[in-house]
Amino acid sequence: MSFVLKLTRFFSWLTFLLLVGITVAAIFEDEGWGRQSIAYFFIFSTLAVYAVVGLLSRTADLEEYYLAARQVPGVFNGMATAADWMSAASFLGIAGTLYYSGFEALALLVGWTGGLC
């Protein structure tokens, strides 16, 4: 089985698990669970998924660790870059900068986005 097929299946499973988690949270909310309990459910389930991904992806080869053995296709690499750029820290940082500096701070956002592309 090719690496791209394995990667596609892996991301498909993660997407499926996210949808299952959202469905379970909706069921918990219908059952009367509090917001804090649902938040704890999401935190612990996310940590469990990260732990499983870490265990399944472990490697002893340094090239595979840093470069994924140069097998990751451009689409998946682009998705990872986009996820980094669209992180909560970016959104909060831009919102804070716009609030603090005003409309002129949009130049930062345009330059940042253009520079990333």
N, C-alpha and C positions, 0 to 999 in steps of 0.2 A: 504494500500500500504506500502511495507516495506521501511525502511530507505535507504537501498542500491539502490533500484529502484528509489527513489526520488533523491538521489545523482547522479545517472547515468543520469537521465533526466536533472538535473540541469546543469551538465557539458556538456551534449550534446547541450543544448541551448546556453551555453557560447561559445562553439566551432562554432556553427552555426552563432552566432552574430559576432564572429571574422571574419569568412569568408565573411559575408555580409559587414562588415566594410572595408575589403580589396577590395571587389568588388566595393563598393561605392567610395573608394579612387581612384581606377583605372579609374572609370567613370569621377570623378572630374578632374583627370589629363588629360584625353582625351578632356574634355570640356575646358581646358586651365586654370584651377585654379592654383595658385602659390603653391610652396612647403610649404610656411608658412601657408597658408589657410588650406591645407590638414593636416599639423601638428596640427593646432588648432582643426580641426575636430576630430582627433584621441584623443587629450588630453581631450576635453570636452565629447566625447562619452565614453571614459574610465571612467571618473569621474561619468558620469551618470550611467553606469553599476555598479560601486562600490556602489553608493548610493542606487540603487535598491536592490543589494545583501544585503547590510546592513539593509535595511528596512524589507526585507523578512526573514532575519536570526536573528532578534532581539529576545532576551530571557531575562527573569528576574531571572532564576535559575542559580546560580553560577556554579554548576557542569556542566550544559549544556554549559555555556560560556567558561570555561577553558578546559573541556574534551569532549565536544560534546556528553555528556551523555554516553560516551564509546561506541558509535554506529558506528564510522567511521571505515570501513574495512581497512585492511592492505595495499591493493593496493592504495587506495586514500591517505592514510597516507604516503606511499612511494613516491607517485607523489608530495605531498606537500614538503617532505624532499628534493627530487631531485630538485624541483623548487627553494628552498632556496639555495641549493648548487650552482646551475647553474645561479645565479643571475648576473646582470651586475657588481655589486661590486666585486664579486669573479673573474670574467674574467678580469676586469680592474686591480684589485689588483695583480693577478698573472702575467699579462703582464708587469705591472710596476716593480714587483719584479724581473722578468726575465731580463728585460732591465737593471735594476740597478745592479743586482748581477751576471748576466751572467748565463752560463749553469748550474753551481752548484746549482742554486735555484730550479732546477727541483726536487731535493730531497724534498723540501717543498711541491710541488704539489703532489708527490707520497705519502708522509706521510699524507697529508691532506685528499686525496681521500681514502687511506687505513683506516685511522682513522674514517672517516665518515661511511664507510661500516661496 
